[in-house]
């Protein structure tokens, strides 16, 4: 398993274990994992498409909502400071 697959598996595990009590903390962990994926040079399109495919297979609920948050960080539908794959080529991170 390559590093990208390993990180994606970590994110899927977090989404499976999500509860209302840990939603925020797991969100921070998920964001950090996405930053690692970005820093590996994985494209926005490849990352988004993989997450969207996973999202589409989930039933409605916290897990799907949480993965939706991760999609927002990838696509930019979030606080501009949290947008990971910036189209202007700038490095992120707050």
Phi, psi and omega in degrees: 000128179279173185300319180298313179298320179298315180294321178295321177298320176300316179296319178296320179296317177301317181295327178289331184263006186293138173225169176299326183290326184253006186306311183294312181297318178292329176298319177295318178296317179298318178300315180298322178293319177299321177299319179296319177298315178302313184292343175283348179092012178288134185292155176302315183296314180296317180294313181299314182298320179295316180293321179296319178299316178295316179303314182297336180272355182271151172280155178303142179151190183300319181300314180293320178299318181295315177297325175301321176299319179295320176300322178297320178296326180286313187279336182103003176279060183203181173307129183306331179290340181264353181292121187272307182270090182278134183288341182275002177084359181285149175285152182267195157103134181260000000 
